[in-house]
Amino acid sequence: MAKQEYITRNREWLLEKAKETGVKPLDKGIFYKVIKKGNQASPTPNRGSVVTAHYTGKTINGKTFDSSRGGVAPAFRLRELIPGWIIALQQMHIGDKWEIYIPAEQGYGKLNQPGIPGGSTLIFEIELIGIA
């Protein structure tokens, strides 16, 4: 498949996903669906927070490119992550588990990453475990 065709297919997939029941918009073309609600009274992280989260990342063809499942949940400084994670996680509470749909522009853009062709819409299931 040609690069431009791949990019177009990813954008179209995201537009269709956005129409599904339970899928809600965030900023910059990011969408999410709540899988499990956590403690809504807990704080939300900010860009300077260190977050602990379990996650699984997939492309629109369902191929998993990364996952923390089966091990210890990693900790990340939020401001060092891709823009889509930064935007979404700042809306999440401890215990929330969301499926997040990130357009390429808020992920890795046109750059190829291991297991992720440039222009890919990213699908992440993220469970926020802690904030420091």
C-alpha positions as CSV (number, residue, x, y, z in Angstrom):
1,M,0.0,0.0,0.0
2,A,1.3,3.5,-0.9
3,K,2.2,5.8,2.0
4,Q,-0.5,8.4,1.2
5,E,-3.1,5.6,0.8
6,Y,-2.1,4.3,4.3
7,I,-2.3,7.7,5.8
8,T,-5.8,8.3,4.3
9,R,-7.0,4.9,5.5
10,N,-5.9,5.7,9.0
11,R,-7.7,9.0,9.0
12,E,-10.9,7.4,7.7
13,W,-10.7,4.7,10.3
14,L,-10.5,7.4,13.1
15,L,-13.5,9.4,11.6
16,E,-15.6,6.2,11.6
17,K,-14.5,5.3,15.2
18,A,-15.5,8.8,16.3
19,K,-19.1,8.0,15.3
20,E,-19.4,4.9,17.6
21,T,-21.5,4.9,20.7
22,G,-19.5,5.8,23.8
23,V,-16.6,7.4,21.9
24,K,-16.0,11.0,23.1
25,P,-13.7,13.7,21.7
26,L,-10.7,15.3,23.4
27,D,-8.5,18.1,22.0
28,K,-6.6,17.9,18.8
29,G,-8.5,15.1,17.1
30,I,-8.1,12.6,19.9
31,F,-11.0,10.4,20.9
32,Y,-11.5,8.0,23.8
33,K,-13.9,5.4,25.2
34,V,-14.2,4.7,28.9
35,I,-13.7,1.0,29.7
36,K,-13.7,1.4,33.5
37,K,-14.2,4.4,35.7
38,G,-11.7,4.9,38.5
39,N,-11.9,7.2,41.6
40,Q,-13.4,10.4,40.1
41,A,-12.4,12.2,43.4
42,S,-8.7,11.5,42.8
43,P,-6.6,14.2,41.2
44,T,-5.7,14.3,37.5
45,P,-2.0,14.5,36.4
46,N,-0.4,17.6,35.0
47,R,2.4,17.8,32.4
48,G,5.0,17.7,35.2
49,S,3.5,14.6,36.9
50,V,5.1,11.2,36.9
51,V,2.4,8.7,36.0
52,T,2.3,4.9,36.5
53,A,0.1,3.2,33.9
54,H,-0.5,-0.1,32.3
55,Y,-1.0,0.1,28.5
56,T,-1.3,-1.8,25.3
57,G,-0.7,0.0,22.0
58,K,-2.1,-1.2,18.6
59,T,-2.4,0.0,15.1
60,I,-5.8,0.0,13.3
61,N,-5.1,-3.5,11.9
62,G,-5.2,-4.8,15.5
63,K,-1.4,-5.5,15.6
64,T,0.1,-4.9,19.1
65,F,3.3,-2.9,18.9
66,D,3.9,-2.4,22.6
67,S,2.4,-3.5,26.0
68,S,3.3,-3.3,29.7
69,R,0.8,-6.1,30.5
70,G,2.4,-9.1,32.1
71,G,5.0,-7.0,34.0
72,V,5.3,-4.1,36.4
73,A,3.4,-1.0,35.4
74,P,6.0,1.5,34.1
75,A,6.3,5.1,35.4
76,F,6.6,8.0,32.9
77,R,7.1,11.7,33.2
78,L,4.0,12.9,31.4
79,R,5.7,15.8,29.5
80,E,8.1,13.3,27.8
81,L,5.4,11.2,26.2
82,I,3.7,11.6,22.8
83,P,1.2,14.5,22.6
84,G,-1.8,12.2,22.5
85,W,-0.9,10.6,25.8
86,I,-0.2,14.0,27.4
87,I,-3.7,15.3,26.4
88,A,-5.6,12.2,27.4
89,L,-3.9,11.4,30.7
90,Q,-4.5,14.9,32.0
91,Q,-8.2,14.1,31.9
92,M,-7.9,10.7,33.6
93,H,-8.3,9.8,37.3
94,I,-6.5,7.0,39.2
95,G,-8.2,3.8,38.3
96,D,-9.6,5.0,35.0
97,K,-9.1,2.6,32.1
98,W,-9.7,4.1,28.7
99,E,-9.2,3.2,25.1
100,I,-7.7,6.2,23.3
101,Y,-7.6,6.8,19.6
102,I,-4.7,9.1,18.6
103,P,-4.3,10.6,15.1
104,A,-0.8,10.4,13.7
105,E,-0.2,14.1,14.2
106,Q,-0.6,13.6,18.0
107,G,1.5,10.4,17.9
108,Y,4.6,9.8,15.9
109,G,3.5,11.8,12.8
110,K,5.0,10.6,9.5
111,L,8.0,9.0,11.2
112,N,8.3,5.2,11.2
113,Q,8.8,3.6,14.7
114,P,9.5,-0.1,15.4
115,G,6.2,-1.8,14.5
116,I,4.5,1.5,13.6
117,P,4.5,2.8,10.1
118,G,4.5,6.6,9.7
119,G,1.1,8.1,9.5
120,S,-0.5,5.5,11.8
121,T,-3.5,6.2,14.0
122,L,-2.6,4.8,17.4
123,I,-5.0,2.8,19.7
124,F,-4.0,2.6,23.3
125,E,-5.7,1.0,26.2
126,I,-4.4,2.9,29.2
127,E,-5.1,2.2,32.9
128,L,-3.9,5.0,35.2
129,I,-2.5,3.4,38.3
130,G,-0.8,6.3,40.1
131,I,0.4,9.9,40.0
132,A,3.5,11.3,41.7
